[in-house]
Amino acid sequence: MIRAALALCGLGAVMVGPTSGAEAREGAPREEPRPAAAAPRPGAFTVDCGAPGHEISPLVYGIGAVEAPAWVWELGATARRWGGNGASRYNWELGNAWNTNHDWFFRNVPVSTRPGFGYEAFLEENRAHGVASELTVPMLGWVAKDATSYAFPVSVLGPQRATAPDLPDAGDGIRPDGTPLPPDPARTSVPSTAASVERWVRAIRARDRALGVRRVRAYVLDNEPMLWHETHRDVRAEPLGYDELLERTVAYAAAIRRADPDATIAGPAAWGWLEMQESAQDRRAGWLLRPDRRRHGDLPLLAWYLRELAAQERRAGTRLLDLVDVHFYPANEAIGTSERGGTDPATAALRIRSTRSLWDPTYEDESWIGERMRVIPRVREWIRRYHPGLGISIGEWNFGAEGHPSGGLAVAEALGRFGAEGVASAYYWTYPPFRSPAYWAFRAYRNFDGAGGRFQDRSLPVTGGAERASLFASADGPRRRLVLVLLNHDPAAPLAARVDLARCAPVASARAFAYAGGEAGFTAAAATAAPRAVEVGAAPWSMTVLDLTLAPSRPPGPAGRTAP
């Protein structure tokens, strides 16, 4: 592993050395050797304290773990999402039962092996740790009838392509010749309706009133509906189209609103780029045909969805949606997800670059997509045009190789961008391994000094820069404290960075913390502060946090005059 050890020539250079570690989710995975360090390259950034900036939502530091180990609270996550494929089949009245869908042989199982675990335990656990809760509500129409049934028993339906290792009678629903077995929902499930969801939300709010709190930050309308015919083909084999998605959204959102008029409602929890562009019916027909999209004015699915929801809201006089929820995973398979993903030099560099598909209007995604995705600006434009006033949530995201420096840097880059772009909430899927680079990426924003030091609540604009580097800037309300996160994405060359603070009050004190790998996390680093600038060195593949206290004076106005 790489350990920060000492500062050289006034730069935060590091010494490197190998160590061993088990590749386990709760232990920091082994990192690969880095290229030999090159000479420092310069970087010049400017932070504008005189600009208004915008508030950073605390909910961009969310995770997607329904269950998590005790140490996950050390991560500094601010919100936790009850979601994933299993949530589409959660039976809230049973409490501890859902279906593993195509992820694991379509089996009904307990949500947790912990006795009595269910949505109430989830909400109370989050409340005890001061973490906001986001709750996915099923809209698919079927939920698990128990915690033991399975959809495709070999003893009833005959041989299948694969069976569960621990339960050979549970098949995958595919005959040996590759043809799918027909669904029989009654084998595992019972119907679920908007009325059932309404009862659930009423039960939650009744408990909330008894406690004197609001525990659910947002309700999400199911999960990745344009994949239902694949992920839940044991209960639904037909692909979803534009019209049915809208009908279900209206019915279930209205039910939630009746039960909780002040609720925040998010949808459609789109699985990615294609769900933003077309329906599942279009996918089955083929990109060139896209019959469902053409029937709906050839508008991209998400744009049409927003337009029609706005029209429905005007007719009904009831707000149905508050957040546009989309998921983001890199489409280049080499990048991977969670611990998986290539870590060779080319893939590591690609992983970090791929974060640009979230925000950069000039970046062409380096996958089969091959387009300028600019997901956040694109969704914002659709909102502005078709349904003004909605926020954006990135309901799931992950860039793979969590145990590798490139994975950690991709996480740190994404977290910084979510704040800079004004995203309302974001949920990492699911949570980084303990003390991995991805874990320390969260800590860069949430607890860089081990004593609660964190990124502040207002994003400030940054100009200038350096190749393969990013700087994110934040300030507290009075602008007496600045916290900056500097990322060096270069695996070999250190960065000698100067941050110009000409439009800020003079720097009274400065601290620096650096992470360049290893389990120990952030350590104190060298930084040189002038009245209106700070200089710091950043090691290859590193994260550096600058914690600056400013003198109690007003920032200069135009032409260097003191602002009134």
C-alpha positions as CSV (number, residue, x, y, z in Angstrom):
1,M,0.0,0.0,0.0
2,I,1.1,3.6,-0.5
3,R,1.7,5.7,2.6
4,A,2.1,9.5,2.9
5,A,5.4,9.9,4.7
6,L,7.2,13.2,4.2
7,A,7.3,16.6,2.5
8,L,10.1,17.4,0.1
9,C,11.0,20.8,-1.3
10,G,7.9,22.3,0.2
11,L,5.7,19.9,-1.8
12,G,3.4,17.2,-0.4
13,A,5.6,14.5,-2.0
14,V,5.4,11.0,-0.6
15,M,7.5,8.0,-0.1
16,V,6.0,4.7,-1.3
17,G,6.4,1.2,-0.1
18,P,4.5,-2.1,-0.5
19,T,2.6,-3.8,2.2
20,S,0.1,-6.7,2.2
21,G,-3.6,-6.8,2.8
22,A,-6.5,-9.2,2.2
23,E,-8.8,-8.4,-0.7
24,A,-12.0,-8.2,1.4
25,R,-14.9,-5.7,1.6
26,E,-14.2,-4.9,5.2
27,G,-10.5,-4.6,4.8
28,A,-8.6,-2.3,2.5
29,P,-7.6,-4.2,-0.7
30,R,-4.1,-4.4,-2.0
31,E,-3.0,-1.6,-4.2
32,E,-0.8,-2.0,-7.2
33,P,2.7,-0.4,-7.5
34,R,2.7,3.1,-9.0
35,P,4.9,4.3,-11.8
36,A,8.1,6.1,-10.8
37,A,7.4,9.7,-9.8
38,A,8.2,12.4,-12.3
39,A,9.1,16.0,-11.7
40,P,6.3,18.2,-10.2
41,R,4.1,20.0,-12.7
42,P,2.6,23.4,-12.0
43,G,-1.1,24.1,-11.4
44,A,-2.7,27.5,-10.9
45,F,-6.3,27.7,-9.5
46,T,-8.4,30.7,-8.5
47,V,-11.2,30.5,-5.9
48,D,-13.7,33.4,-6.1
49,C,-15.1,34.2,-2.6
50,G,-16.9,37.2,-4.0
51,A,-19.2,35.1,-6.2
52,P,-22.5,34.1,-4.7
53,G,-21.9,30.4,-5.3
54,H,-24.7,28.0,-4.2
55,E,-25.6,25.7,-1.4
56,I,-24.3,22.2,-1.4
57,S,-26.9,19.7,-0.5
58,P,-25.7,17.5,2.4
59,L,-27.5,14.6,0.8
60,V,-24.9,14.2,-2.0
61,Y,-22.9,12.1,0.4
62,G,-25.4,9.2,0.5
63,I,-24.9,5.5,0.3
64,G,-27.3,2.8,-1.0
65,A,-26.9,0.1,1.7
66,V,-30.1,-1.4,3.1
67,E,-27.8,-3.3,5.5
68,A,-24.3,-2.2,6.5
69,P,-21.6,-3.2,9.0
70,A,-21.2,-1.1,12.1
71,W,-18.1,0.7,10.8
72,V,-20.0,2.2,7.9
73,W,-21.0,5.1,10.2
74,E,-17.3,6.1,10.3
75,L,-17.6,6.8,6.5
76,G,-19.3,10.1,7.1
77,A,-22.3,9.3,4.9
78,T,-25.2,11.7,5.4
79,A,-28.0,9.7,3.9
80,R,-28.9,6.1,3.3
81,R,-31.1,4.7,0.6
82,W,-33.4,1.6,0.9
83,G,-33.3,0.5,-2.7
84,G,-31.9,-1.9,-5.3
85,N,-33.7,-4.6,-7.2
86,G,-35.0,-6.3,-4.1
87,A,-36.9,-3.2,-3.1
88,S,-39.3,-3.7,-6.0
89,R,-40.6,-6.8,-4.3
90,Y,-40.5,-5.7,-0.7
91,N,-43.5,-6.7,1.4
92,W,-43.8,-4.0,4.0
93,E,-46.6,-5.8,5.8
94,L,-44.4,-8.9,6.3
95,G,-41.5,-6.6,7.2
96,N,-38.6,-8.8,6.5
97,A,-39.2,-10.4,3.1
98,W,-38.4,-9.6,-0.5
99,N,-37.3,-11.4,-3.7
100,T,-33.7,-11.7,-5.0
101,N,-35.0,-11.5,-8.6
102,H,-32.5,-12.4,-11.3
103,D,-29.6,-11.5,-9.0
104,W,-30.0,-14.8,-7.2
105,F,-32.4,-17.3,-8.7
106,F,-35.7,-15.4,-8.0
107,R,-35.9,-16.5,-4.4
108,N,-37.9,-15.0,-1.6
109,V,-35.6,-14.3,1.3
110,P,-35.4,-12.2,4.4
111,V,-34.1,-8.7,3.9
112,S,-31.7,-9.5,6.7
113,T,-30.8,-12.3,8.9
114,R,-31.2,-10.0,11.9
115,P,-34.4,-10.9,13.6
116,G,-37.1,-8.4,13.1
117,F,-35.2,-6.3,10.6
118,G,-37.4,-4.3,8.2
119,Y,-38.1,-0.8,7.1
120,E,-38.7,0.4,10.7
121,A,-35.4,-0.9,11.9
122,F,-33.7,0.8,8.9
123,L,-35.4,4.1,9.7
124,E,-34.6,4.0,13.4
125,E,-31.0,3.0,12.8
126,N,-30.5,6.0,10.5
127,R,-32.3,8.3,13.0
128,A,-30.0,7.1,15.8
129,H,-26.9,8.0,13.7
130,G,-28.3,11.3,12.4
131,V,-28.5,10.0,8.8
132,A,-31.3,10.9,6.4
133,S,-33.4,8.0,4.9
134,E,-34.6,7.5,1.4
135,L,-37.2,4.8,0.9
136,T,-38.0,3.0,-2.4
137,V,-41.6,2.0,-2.7
138,P,-42.7,-0.9,-4.9
139,M,-44.5,0.0,-8.1
140,L,-44.0,-3.2,-10.0
141,G,-47.3,-4.7,-8.8
142,W,-46.0,-7.9,-7.1
143,V,-44.2,-8.3,-3.7
144,A,-42.9,-11.4,-1.9
145,K,-45.6,-13.5,-0.3
146,D,-43.1,-15.1,2.2
147,A,-39.4,-15.4,2.8
148,T,-38.9,-19.0,1.4
149,S,-40.6,-19.5,-2.0
150,Y,-38.8,-19.5,-5.3
151,A,-40.0,-18.9,-8.8
152,F,-38.6,-21.8,-10.9
153,P,-38.5,-25.1,-9.1
154,V,-36.7,-27.8,-11.0
155,S,-38.9,-30.5,-9.4
156,V,-42.0,-28.9,-11.1
157,L,-40.6,-27.2,-14.3
158,G,-37.8,-29.6,-15.2
159,P,-34.1,-29.0,-15.9
160,Q,-32.7,-25.5,-16.2
161,R,-29.5,-23.8,-17.3
162,A,-28.4,-23.1,-13.7
163,T,-29.5,-23.8,-10.2
164,A,-28.7,-22.2,-6.8
165,P,-25.6,-23.9,-5.3
166,D,-27.2,-24.1,-1.9
167,L,-30.7,-25.0,-3.2
168,P,-30.5,-27.2,-6.3
169,D,-34.3,-27.1,-6.8
170,A,-34.2,-23.3,-7.4
171,G,-33.5,-22.7,-11.1
172,D,-32.7,-19.6,-13.1
173,G,-35.9,-19.9,-15.2
174,I,-34.0,-20.7,-18.5
175,R,-34.4,-24.1,-20.1
176,P,-31.2,-25.9,-21.2
177,D,-32.0,-24.9,-24.8
178,G,-31.9,-21.2,-23.8
179,T,-35.6,-20.5,-23.9
180,P,-37.2,-18.8,-20.9
181,L,-39.8,-20.4,-18.8
182,P,-43.1,-18.5,-18.5
183,P,-43.7,-16.4,-15.4
184,D,-46.1,-17.6,-12.7
185,P,-46.3,-14.7,-10.2
186,A,-48.4,-16.6,-7.7
187,R,-45.5,-19.0,-7.0
188,T,-43.6,-16.3,-5.1
189,S,-45.7,-13.2,-4.9
190,V,-48.9,-11.4,-4.0
191,P,-50.4,-8.4,-5.7
192,S,-49.3,-4.9,-4.5
193,T,-51.2,-1.8,-5.4
194,A,-51.0,2.0,-4.9
195,A,-53.5,1.5,-2.1
196,S,-51.0,-0.7,-0.3
197,V,-48.3,1.9,-0.7
198,E,-50.6,4.5,0.6
199,R,-51.2,2.4,3.8
200,W,-47.5,2.0,4.2
201,V,-46.8,5.7,4.0
202,R,-49.7,6.4,6.5
203,A,-48.2,3.9,8.9
204,I,-44.8,5.6,8.6
205,R,-46.2,9.0,9.2
206,A,-48.3,7.8,12.2
207,R,-45.1,6.5,13.8
208,D,-43.3,9.8,12.9
209,R,-46.0,11.8,14.7
210,A,-45.6,9.6,17.8
211,L,-41.9,10.3,17.7
212,G,-42.2,13.9,16.8
213,V,-39.9,13.6,13.8
214,R,-40.0,13.1,10.0
215,R,-37.8,10.1,9.2
216,V,-38.2,9.6,5.4
217,R,-36.3,12.2,3.4
218,A,-37.7,11.0,0.1
219,Y,-39.8,8.3,-1.4
220,V,-38.5,6.8,-4.6
221,L,-41.0,5.3,-7.2
222,D,-39.5,1.8,-7.5
223,N,-36.2,0.9,-9.1
224,E,-35.1,0.8,-12.8
225,P,-38.5,0.1,-14.2
226,M,-37.3,-0.3,-17.8
227,L,-35.5,-3.4,-16.7
228,W,-38.4,-5.0,-14.9
229,H,-38.9,-7.6,-17.7
230,E,-35.4,-8.8,-17.1
231,T,-34.7,-8.3,-13.4
232,H,-38.2,-9.5,-12.4
233,R,-39.1,-11.8,-15.3
234,D,-40.6,-14.3,-12.9
235,V,-43.6,-12.0,-12.4
236,R,-43.4,-9.8,-15.5
237,A,-42.1,-10.8,-19.0
238,E,-43.4,-7.9,-21.0
239,P,-41.3,-4.8,-21.4
240,L,-42.6,-1.5,-20.0
241,G,-43.5,1.4,-22.3
242,Y,-43.9,5.2,-22.1
243,D,-47.6,5.2,-21.2
244,E,-47.6,2.5,-18.5
245,L,-44.6,4.2,-16.8
246,L,-46.6,7.4,-16.7
247,E,-49.8,5.7,-15.5
248,R,-48.0,3.9,-12.6
249,T,-46.1,7.1,-11.7
250,V,-49.3,9.1,-11.4
251,A,-51.2,6.4,-9.4
252,Y,-48.4,5.7,-6.9
253,A,-47.2,9.3,-6.5
254,A,-50.8,10.4,-5.9
255,A,-51.2,7.7,-3.3
256,I,-48.0,8.9,-1.5
257,R,-49.2,12.5,-1.7
258,R,-52.5,11.6,-0.1
259,A,-50.8,9.9,2.8
260,D,-48.1,12.5,3.2
261,P,-48.9,15.9,1.5
262,D,-45.4,17.2,2.4
263,A,-43.5,14.2,1.1
264,T,-40.6,14.5,-1.3
265,I,-41.2,12.1,-4.2
266,A,-38.4,11.0,-6.6
267,G,-38.7,9.1,-9.9
268,P,-38.4,7.3,-12.3
269,A,-35.1,5.8,-10.9
270,A,-33.9,5.3,-14.5
271,W,-31.1,2.7,-14.8
272,G,-28.9,4.7,-17.1
273,W,-28.5,6.4,-20.5
274,L,-30.9,4.2,-22.4
275,E,-33.7,4.6,-20.0
276,M,-33.3,8.3,-20.3
277,Q,-33.6,7.9,-24.1
278,E,-36.2,5.1,-24.8
279,S,-38.5,2.6,-23.3
280,A,-38.0,-1.1,-22.7
281,Q,-40.3,-1.8,-25.6
282,D,-38.0,0.2,-27.8
283,R,-35.0,-1.7,-26.6
284,R,-36.7,-5.0,-27.5
285,A,-37.6,-3.6,-31.0
286,G,-34.2,-2.2,-31.7
287,W,-32.6,1.2,-31.7
288,L,-33.4,1.9,-35.4
289,L,-37.1,1.2,-35.0
290,R,-37.9,2.6,-31.5
291,P,-41.6,2.3,-32.2
292,D,-42.7,3.5,-28.7
293,R,-40.5,6.6,-28.8
294,R,-41.8,7.4,-32.3
295,R,-45.4,7.1,-31.1
296,H,-44.6,9.7,-28.5
297,G,-43.3,12.5,-30.8
298,D,-39.8,10.9,-30.9
299,L,-39.0,12.6,-27.6
300,P,-36.5,10.9,-25.3
301,L,-38.4,9.0,-22.6
302,L,-37.3,11.2,-19.7
303,A,-38.1,14.4,-21.5
304,W,-41.6,13.1,-22.4
305,Y,-42.1,11.8,-18.9
306,L,-41.4,15.2,-17.4
307,R,-43.6,17.0,-19.9
308,E,-46.6,14.7,-19.3
309,L,-46.2,14.8,-15.5
310,A,-46.2,18.6,-15.5
311,A,-49.4,18.5,-17.6
312,Q,-51.0,16.0,-15.2
313,E,-50.1,18.1,-12.2
314,R,-51.7,21.2,-13.8
315,R,-54.9,19.2,-14.5
316,A,-55.1,17.6,-11.0
317,G,-53.7,20.6,-9.1
318,T,-51.4,18.2,-7.2
319,R,-47.7,18.0,-7.2
320,L,-46.6,14.5,-8.1
321,L,-42.8,14.7,-8.4
322,D,-40.1,16.6,-6.6
323,L,-36.8,15.0,-7.8
324,V,-35.7,13.5,-11.1
325,D,-33.9,10.3,-10.2
326,V,-31.4,8.8,-12.6
327,H,-28.7,6.2,-12.0
328,F,-25.1,6.4,-13.4
329,Y,-22.7,3.6,-14.0
330,P,-19.9,3.8,-16.7
331,A,-20.9,1.9,-19.8
332,N,-17.4,0.7,-20.6
333,E,-17.3,-2.8,-19.0
334,A,-13.6,-2.6,-18.3
335,I,-14.3,0.1,-15.6
336,G,-16.4,-2.3,-13.6
337,T,-18.4,-1.7,-10.4
338,S,-17.7,-2.1,-6.7
339,E,-14.5,-4.0,-6.2
340,R,-14.4,-5.2,-9.8
341,G,-12.8,-3.4,-12.7
342,G,-9.5,-3.2,-14.5
343,T,-6.6,-1.4,-12.8
344,D,-4.1,-1.4,-15.6
345,P,-2.8,2.1,-16.4
346,A,-5.1,2.6,-19.4
347,T,-8.3,1.5,-17.6
348,A,-7.3,3.4,-14.4
349,A,-7.0,6.6,-16.4
350,L,-10.3,5.9,-18.3
351,R,-12.1,5.3,-15.0
352,I,-11.2,8.8,-13.8
353,R,-12.0,10.4,-17.1
354,S,-15.4,8.7,-17.3
355,T,-16.6,10.9,-14.5
356,R,-16.7,13.7,-17.0
357,S,-19.8,12.1,-18.6
358,L,-21.7,13.3,-15.6
359,W,-21.0,17.0,-16.2
360,D,-18.6,17.9,-19.0
361,P,-20.4,19.1,-22.2
362,T,-17.2,18.5,-24.3
363,Y,-16.5,15.0,-23.3
364,E,-17.5,12.1,-25.5
365,D,-18.2,9.0,-23.5
366,E,-15.6,6.3,-24.2
367,S,-17.9,3.4,-24.5
368,W,-20.5,2.0,-26.9
369,I,-22.4,5.2,-26.2
370,G,-19.8,7.4,-27.9
371,E,-21.8,10.6,-27.2
372,R,-21.5,13.7,-25.1
373,M,-23.7,12.5,-22.3
374,R,-23.4,15.4,-19.9
375,V,-26.0,13.7,-17.8
376,I,-26.5,16.4,-15.1
377,P,-26.7,19.4,-17.5
378,R,-28.9,17.4,-19.9
379,V,-31.4,16.5,-17.2
380,R,-31.3,20.1,-15.9
381,E,-32.2,21.3,-19.4
382,W,-35.1,18.9,-19.7
383,I,-36.3,20.0,-16.3
384,R,-36.1,23.7,-17.3
385,R,-38.0,23.1,-20.5
386,Y,-40.6,20.6,-19.5
387,H,-41.1,20.7,-15.7
388,P,-39.4,23.7,-14.0
389,G,-38.5,23.5,-10.3
390,L,-37.5,19.9,-9.9
391,G,-34.3,18.8,-8.3
392,I,-31.9,16.1,-9.6
393,S,-30.9,13.0,-7.7
394,I,-28.3,10.5,-8.7
395,G,-30.0,7.5,-7.1
396,E,-27.2,5.0,-7.7
397,W,-23.6,5.5,-8.9
398,N,-20.3,3.6,-8.8
399,F,-17.0,3.7,-10.8
400,G,-15.5,0.3,-9.8
401,A,-12.1,-0.7,-8.4
402,E,-12.9,0.7,-5.0
403,G,-9.6,-0.7,-3.6
404,H,-7.4,1.0,-6.2
405,P,-6.2,4.6,-6.2
406,S,-8.1,5.3,-9.5
407,G,-11.3,4.1,-7.9
408,G,-10.9,6.3,-4.9
409,L,-10.1,9.3,-7.1
410,A,-13.2,8.7,-9.3
411,V,-15.3,8.7,-6.1
412,A,-13.7,11.9,-4.9
413,E,-14.2,13.5,-8.3
414,A,-17.8,12.6,-8.4
415,L,-18.6,13.8,-4.9
416,G,-17.0,17.1,-5.7
417,R,-18.9,17.4,-9.0
418,F,-22.2,16.7,-7.3
419,G,-21.7,19.6,-4.9
420,A,-20.4,21.9,-7.7
421,E,-23.3,21.0,-10.0
422,G,-26.0,21.6,-7.4
423,V,-27.3,18.0,-7.3
424,A,-30.0,17.5,-4.6
425,S,-28.9,14.0,-3.6
426,A,-26.7,11.2,-4.6
427,Y,-26.3,7.6,-3.3
428,Y,-23.2,5.5,-3.8
429,W,-24.0,1.9,-4.5
430,T,-23.6,0.4,-2.0
431,Y,-20.7,1.5,0.3
432,P,-16.9,1.4,-0.1
433,P,-14.8,-1.2,1.6
434,F,-13.4,-0.3,5.0
435,R,-10.4,2.0,4.7
436,S,-10.2,1.6,1.0
437,P,-9.3,4.5,-1.3
438,A,-13.0,4.9,-2.0
439,Y,-13.7,5.1,1.7
440,W,-11.1,7.8,2.1
441,A,-12.6,9.7,-0.8
442,F,-15.8,10.1,1.3
443,R,-13.7,11.1,4.3
444,A,-12.0,13.9,2.2
445,Y,-15.4,15.6,2.3
446,R,-16.8,14.3,5.5
447,N,-14.1,13.8,8.1
448,F,-10.6,14.6,6.7
449,D,-8.9,15.3,10.1
450,G,-10.6,12.5,12.1
451,A,-12.2,15.2,14.3
452,G,-15.2,16.1,12.1
453,G,-13.4,18.4,9.6
454,R,-15.6,18.5,6.5
455,F,-16.3,20.2,3.2
456,Q,-18.4,23.3,3.9
457,D,-22.0,24.1,2.8
458,R,-21.5,26.6,0.0
459,S,-19.8,25.8,-3.3
460,L,-17.5,28.5,-4.7
461,P,-16.5,28.7,-8.4
462,V,-13.0,27.7,-9.3
463,T,-11.1,28.8,-12.4
464,G,-7.7,27.8,-13.8
465,G,-6.4,24.4,-13.2
466,A,-3.9,21.8,-14.4
467,E,-3.9,18.7,-16.5
468,R,-5.2,15.6,-14.7
469,A,-6.2,17.6,-11.6
470,S,-9.3,19.1,-10.0
471,L,-10.0,21.5,-7.3
472,F,-13.3,21.9,-5.4
473,A,-13.9,24.8,-3.1
474,S,-16.4,25.3,-0.3
475,A,-17.1,28.0,2.3
476,D,-19.1,28.4,5.4
477,G,-21.9,30.9,5.6
478,P,-19.9,33.9,6.9
479,R,-17.0,32.9,4.6
480,R,-14.6,32.8,7.4
481,R,-13.6,29.2,6.6
482,L,-12.7,27.7,3.3
483,V,-12.2,23.9,2.7
484,L,-10.7,22.9,-0.6
485,V,-10.3,19.4,-2.0
486,L,-7.4,19.1,-4.5
487,L,-7.2,15.9,-6.6
488,N,-4.1,14.8,-8.5
489,H,-5.2,12.2,-11.0
490,D,-1.7,11.7,-12.4
491,P,-0.2,8.3,-11.4
492,A,3.4,9.5,-11.8
493,A,3.8,13.3,-11.6
494,P,3.4,15.3,-8.4
495,L,1.5,18.6,-8.6
496,A,2.8,22.0,-7.4
497,A,-0.4,23.9,-6.9
498,R,-1.0,27.5,-6.2
499,V,-4.5,28.6,-5.2
500,D,-5.2,32.3,-5.7
501,L,-7.6,33.8,-3.1
502,A,-7.4,37.4,-4.3
503,R,-11.2,37.9,-3.9
504,C,-11.2,36.3,-0.4
505,A,-10.3,37.8,3.0
506,P,-6.7,37.3,4.0
507,V,-5.7,33.8,5.2
508,A,-5.2,33.8,8.9
509,S,-4.3,30.1,9.3
510,A,-4.0,27.0,7.1
511,R,-4.0,23.3,7.6
512,A,-3.4,20.6,4.9
513,F,-4.1,16.9,5.0
514,A,-3.0,14.4,2.3
515,Y,-4.0,10.9,1.3
516,A,-1.9,9.0,-1.2
517,G,-3.0,5.5,-0.4
518,G,-2.9,3.0,2.5
519,E,-5.1,2.2,5.4
520,A,-4.0,5.1,7.7
521,G,-5.9,7.7,5.8
522,F,-5.2,11.4,5.8
523,T,-2.1,12.7,7.4
524,A,-0.8,16.3,8.0
525,A,0.9,17.8,4.9
526,A,2.9,20.9,4.2
527,A,1.3,24.0,2.8
528,T,2.5,27.6,2.5
529,A,0.0,30.4,3.0
530,A,0.3,34.0,1.9
531,P,-2.3,36.6,2.7
532,R,-4.4,35.8,-0.4
533,A,-2.9,32.6,-1.7
534,V,-1.9,29.1,-0.6
535,E,0.7,26.7,-2.2
536,V,0.7,23.0,-1.7
537,G,2.2,20.0,-3.2
538,A,0.1,17.0,-4.2
539,A,1.6,13.5,-4.6
540,P,0.8,11.4,-7.6
541,W,-2.7,9.8,-7.4
542,S,-3.6,11.7,-4.2
543,M,-6.3,13.7,-2.5
544,T,-5.3,16.8,-0.5
545,V,-7.6,18.9,1.7
546,L,-6.8,22.5,2.5
547,D,-8.6,23.9,5.6
548,L,-8.3,27.7,5.7
549,T,-9.4,30.2,8.3
550,L,-9.8,33.7,6.9
551,A,-9.3,36.9,8.7
552,P,-12.5,38.7,9.8
553,S,-12.6,41.2,7.0
554,R,-14.7,41.6,3.9
555,P,-13.5,40.3,0.5
556,P,-12.3,42.9,-2.0
557,G,-14.8,44.2,-4.5
558,P,-14.2,45.3,-8.1
559,A,-10.8,46.9,-8.9
560,G,-9.5,45.7,-5.6
561,R,-11.7,48.0,-3.4
562,T,-13.1,46.6,-0.2
563,A,-16.7,45.5,-0.7
564,P,-19.3,47.6,1.2
